[in-house]
Structures are given as structure tokens and as C-alpha cells.
Amino acid sequence: MARAYIGLGSNLGDRRALLEEALRRLDADPSVSVSAVSTFRETEPVGVVDQPRFLNAAAAIETTLEPRELLERLLAVERELGRDRSGEHWGPRTVDLDLLLFGDVVVDEPGLAVPHPRLHERRFVLEPLLELDPALRLPDGRRLGDLLGTGESGS
């Protein structure tokens, strides 16, 4: 089993219910176990700012899946919950599930980068991750807490 961290976000519909349902669907998968969930936080949007505020959180999971397989599972849950990726990048969404960290693994492939390439820029990702594990480090050894001073506040 590998420990991975995912970011969750929603700014359409019943945001909290959608995020909780995403977590339920992931936990129902025999290859994924949700072990901890951070506090839900309301945040300002990033990129396209003329849209509703986000509700964000992070979750720690244990999984037997490989990184690419986990990403595919996250994307499937997004689709099941009404996520339409044909719209504006960084636009409104029912649910957004991002693979942030996967143990000490580094992946740089088309369509998959682990650690998440903008993790260090996003306060709305760093704060919930640090809530789950204050000693969390990137695969290169940098402490996430040391990155917090440079993060953006919104999603």
C-alpha cells in the first residue's frame, strides 16, 4: 500500500455534499482507503476570478493503485459527479480531484505530474496537507511548511 494525498475542490452545486460523495466513492473502491480528511476551507478562485468561491480540502489515502491508475480513478469520480472538462481551464466545476503526492514517487509523464506541479504555489493545498501531516515533505526533501509563505490563498 502506498500513501497518497489528493486535493479536493468544488464551487458549483452543494459543494460540501459533492466533496463528501467523492470521498465516499473513493473509499468504496477496494484499492483505495481514505485514512484522513482535512478541514473544509472556503477559498477565493485562482486564474479565473469571476466565479463562485471554492470549498477545498485534502485527503490522505492508502492505495494499491499505481499513480496513473489512481489518477484515472480520480478522473472517473469527477465524471460521475458531473465534472465537465470541456469548459474554461480553471473555470467553475462541480468537483476537482488532484493527485498531489504519491509517497516519495516522482512522475513526469504526459497528463500526469507528481508531485502536483503547482502544489508549492497554492496555500489552499498546502494548508490542508499540513493539517493532515505537519512534517510532510516533498520527494526532494523540502518541508511543505517551508513552502507555505509563498502560496496563493485561493483555488
C-alpha positions, 0 to 999 in steps of 0.5 A, spaced: 500 500 500 502 506 498 500 513 501 497 518 497 494 525 498 489 528 493 486 535 493 479 536 493 475 542 490 468 544 488 464 551 487 458 549 483 452 545 486 452 543 494 459 543 494 460 540 501 455 534 499 459 533 492 466 533 496 463 528 501 460 523 495 467 523 492 470 521 498 465 516 499 466 513 492 473 513 493 473 509 499 468 504 496 473 502 491 477 496 494 484 499 492 483 505 495 482 507 503 481 514 505 485 514 512 484 522 513 480 528 511 482 535 512 478 541 514 473 544 509 476 551 507 472 556 503 477 559 498 477 565 493 478 562 485 485 562 482 486 564 474 479 565 473 476 570 478 469 571 476 466 565 479 463 562 485 468 561 491 471 554 492 470 549 498 477 545 498 480 540 502 485 534 502 485 527 503 490 522 505 489 515 502 492 508 502 492 505 495 494 499 491 493 503 485 499 505 481 499 513 480 496 513 473 491 508 475 489 512 481 489 518 477 484 515 472 480 513 478 480 520 480 478 522 473 472 517 473 469 520 480 469 527 477 465 524 471 460 521 475 459 527 479 458 531 473 465 534 472 465 537 465 472 538 462 470 541 456 469 548 459 474 554 461 481 551 464 480 553 471 473 555 470 467 553 475 466 545 476 462 541 480 468 537 483 476 537 482 480 531 484 488 532 484 493 527 485 498 531 489 503 526 492 504 519 491 509 517 497 516 519 495 514 517 487 516 522 482 512 522 475 513 526 469 509 523 464 504 526 459 497 528 463 500 526 469 505 530 474 507 528 481 508 531 485 502 536 483 506 541 479 503 547 482 502 544 489 508 549 492 504 555 489 497 554 492 496 555 500 489 552 499 493 545 498 498 546 502 494 548 508 490 542 508 496 537 507 499 540 513 493 539 517 493 532 515 501 531 516 505 537 519 512 534 517 510 532 510 515 533 505 516 533 498 520 527 494 526 532 494 526 533 501 523 540 502 518 541 508 511 543 505 511 548 511 517 551 508 513 552 502 507 555 505 509 563 505 509 563 498 502 560 496 496 563 493 490 563 498 485 561 493 483 555 488 
